[in-house]
Amino acid sequence: MYKNGFTLIEVLLATVIMSFIGIAAYSMLFSIKETEVASNQKTQENNELQRALIIFDNDFNQIISRKYSSEEKININPIIIGLGENSSDDVGVSLIRGGWVNPNYEFRRSQFLKVKYYIENKQLMRKWYPFVDTTDNTPFYKQILINNILSFEIESYEKGLWFQEWKKENTPQALKIIINIEGIGRIEKIYLLPESEV
């Protein structure tokens, strides 16, 4: 006897096979999308880190030994490092740097900046002032440099010894920055300070 069409079992089997193919295709597309999102996030984190390291280089390579004044104090040391400095959740640092170009003194500011680094809610923050000697009304600018900070340390070097705090009147010979970032790990950089004699 001649048969026309498919049996119920053949139809069910074809449906099951097509379902498996559809699920496999969806899983593959979902996996590709997840990989793309993770890759984009990693690229963004790396770009953020590279930008932060360039800013570090600009600030720490141009530290100058200049005391400054604020609303509360005068003759403040050029570099101050310590736990809780700048209301940091971890270690904080305050410094004066040069190299902020002001061609022909076109702008009403000097070529120096007051810069502060500190941790706030697991973010490495940078606050800078266009004027070195400040009052409560002096404008400042604040930026997030790196997210997901696990720990932030700064050590200062003088005469063969490393110190975790620095409150002396002179600048140290070198600074070591140690940053531990979630998902990236530990990064360490050492800066010889311009006026140091090692």
C-alpha positions as CSV (number, residue, x, y, z in Angstrom):
1,M,0.0,0.0,0.0
2,Y,1.3,3.5,-1.0
3,K,1.8,6.0,1.9
4,N,1.2,9.7,1.6
5,G,2.6,12.2,4.2
6,F,4.4,11.6,7.5
7,T,3.5,9.6,10.5
8,L,2.9,11.2,13.9
9,I,6.2,9.9,15.2
10,E,8.1,11.4,12.2
11,V,6.5,14.8,12.8
12,L,7.2,14.7,16.5
13,L,10.8,13.6,15.9
14,A,11.3,16.4,13.4
15,T,9.8,18.9,15.9
16,V,12.1,17.7,18.7
17,I,15.2,18.0,16.4
18,M,14.2,21.5,15.3
19,S,13.7,22.5,18.9
20,F,17.2,21.3,19.8
21,I,18.7,23.2,16.9
22,G,16.8,26.3,17.9
23,I,17.9,26.0,21.5
24,A,21.5,25.4,20.5
25,A,21.5,28.4,18.2
26,Y,19.9,30.6,20.9
27,S,22.5,29.4,23.4
28,M,25.3,30.2,21.0
29,L,24.0,33.7,20.3
30,F,23.5,34.4,24.0
31,S,27.0,33.2,24.7
32,I,28.4,35.4,22.0
33,K,26.5,38.4,23.4
34,E,27.7,37.7,27.0
35,T,31.3,37.4,25.7
36,E,30.9,40.7,23.8
37,V,29.5,42.5,26.9
38,A,32.4,41.1,29.1
39,S,35.0,42.1,26.5
40,N,33.5,45.6,26.3
41,Q,33.6,45.9,30.1
42,K,37.2,44.7,30.2
43,T,38.2,47.2,27.5
44,Q,36.5,50.0,29.4
45,E,38.2,49.1,32.6
46,N,41.6,48.9,30.8
47,N,41.0,52.3,29.2
48,E,40.0,53.8,32.6
49,L,43.2,52.4,34.1
50,Q,45.4,53.7,31.3
51,R,43.9,57.1,31.6
52,A,44.4,57.1,35.4
53,L,48.0,56.0,35.1
54,I,48.7,58.9,32.6
55,I,47.1,61.4,35.1
56,F,49.3,59.8,37.9
57,D,52.4,60.3,35.7
58,N,51.5,63.9,35.0
59,D,50.9,64.7,38.7
60,F,53.6,62.7,40.4
61,N,56.4,63.5,37.9
62,Q,55.8,67.2,38.3
63,I,55.6,67.5,42.1
64,I,57.3,70.6,43.4
65,S,58.4,71.5,46.9
66,R,56.1,74.5,47.5
67,K,54.3,75.1,50.8
68,Y,50.7,76.4,50.5
69,S,48.0,78.0,52.6
70,S,44.3,77.2,53.2
71,E,41.5,78.8,55.1
72,E,42.6,77.1,58.3
73,K,46.4,77.0,58.0
74,I,49.4,78.6,56.4
75,N,52.8,77.1,55.4
76,I,51.3,73.6,54.8
77,N,53.9,71.0,53.7
78,P,54.1,70.4,50.0
79,I,53.3,66.6,50.3
80,I,51.1,65.1,52.9
81,I,50.4,61.3,53.0
82,G,48.4,59.5,55.6
83,L,45.5,57.3,56.5
84,G,42.2,59.3,56.3
85,E,44.0,62.2,54.6
86,N,41.4,64.3,52.6
87,S,38.6,62.3,54.4
88,S,39.7,59.2,52.5
89,D,38.3,55.8,53.3
90,D,41.9,54.6,53.0
91,V,45.2,56.4,52.5
92,G,45.1,59.9,50.9
93,V,47.7,62.3,49.5
94,S,47.9,66.0,48.9
95,L,50.5,67.5,46.7
96,I,51.5,70.6,44.7
97,R,52.5,70.1,41.1
98,G,53.9,72.3,38.3
99,G,53.7,72.0,34.6
100,W,50.2,73.3,34.1
101,V,51.0,75.4,31.1
102,N,49.7,79.0,31.0
103,P,51.1,80.5,27.8
104,N,51.8,84.2,28.1
105,Y,49.8,84.1,31.4
106,E,46.7,84.2,29.3
107,F,44.6,82.8,32.1
108,R,44.2,84.2,35.6
109,R,46.0,81.4,37.3
110,S,49.6,80.1,38.0
111,Q,51.3,77.1,36.4
112,F,50.8,75.2,39.6
113,L,48.0,72.9,40.8
114,K,47.0,71.6,44.2
115,V,45.9,68.0,43.8
116,K,44.4,65.6,46.3
117,Y,43.9,61.8,45.9
118,Y,41.5,59.8,48.1
119,I,39.2,56.8,48.3
120,E,35.5,57.3,48.4
121,N,33.0,54.4,48.2
122,K,35.6,52.1,46.5
123,Q,36.5,54.8,44.0
124,L,39.8,56.5,43.6
125,M,39.0,60.2,43.4
126,R,41.1,63.1,42.2
127,K,40.3,66.6,43.4
128,W,42.3,69.6,42.0
129,Y,42.3,73.3,42.5
130,P,43.3,75.8,39.9
131,F,44.9,77.9,42.7
132,V,47.5,76.6,45.2
133,D,46.6,78.8,48.1
134,T,42.9,78.3,48.7
135,T,40.0,79.4,50.8
136,D,36.6,77.8,51.5
137,N,35.3,79.6,48.4
138,T,38.0,78.4,46.0
139,P,36.5,76.4,43.1
140,F,37.7,72.8,42.7
141,Y,37.2,70.0,40.2
142,K,36.6,66.4,41.2
143,Q,36.8,63.3,39.0
144,I,36.6,59.5,39.5
145,L,39.8,57.9,38.2
146,I,39.3,54.2,39.0
147,N,36.3,52.2,40.2
148,N,36.2,48.9,42.3
149,I,39.3,49.8,44.5
150,L,40.1,47.1,47.0
151,S,43.0,49.0,48.5
152,F,45.1,52.1,47.9
153,E,48.6,52.7,49.4
154,I,51.2,55.4,49.0
155,E,54.6,55.0,50.5
156,S,57.4,57.7,50.6
157,Y,61.1,56.9,50.4
158,E,63.9,58.8,52.0
159,K,67.5,57.7,52.8
160,G,66.9,54.0,52.3
161,L,63.6,53.7,54.2
162,W,60.0,53.5,53.1
163,F,57.3,55.4,55.1
164,Q,53.6,54.9,55.1
165,E,53.0,58.5,56.3
166,W,54.7,61.7,55.2
167,K,54.2,65.0,57.1
168,K,57.7,66.4,56.8
169,E,58.5,69.8,55.4
170,N,60.6,68.5,52.5
171,T,59.5,66.3,49.6
172,P,60.6,62.6,49.8
173,Q,63.0,61.2,47.3
174,A,60.5,58.8,45.8
175,L,56.8,57.8,46.0
176,K,55.4,54.3,45.5
177,I,51.8,53.9,44.6
178,I,50.1,50.5,45.1
179,I,46.6,50.0,43.9
180,N,44.6,46.8,44.2
181,I,41.6,46.7,41.8
182,E,38.9,44.2,41.7
183,G,39.1,42.0,38.6
184,I,42.5,43.4,37.6
185,G,44.8,42.9,40.6
186,R,47.7,44.7,42.1
187,I,49.4,47.6,40.3
188,E,52.6,49.2,41.6
189,K,54.4,52.3,40.4
190,I,57.4,54.1,41.7
191,Y,58.1,57.8,41.0
192,L,61.4,59.5,41.6
193,L,60.5,63.0,42.5
194,P,62.0,65.8,40.5
195,E,63.8,67.5,43.3
196,S,65.1,64.4,44.9
197,E,68.7,63.4,45.0
198,V,68.9,59.6,45.2
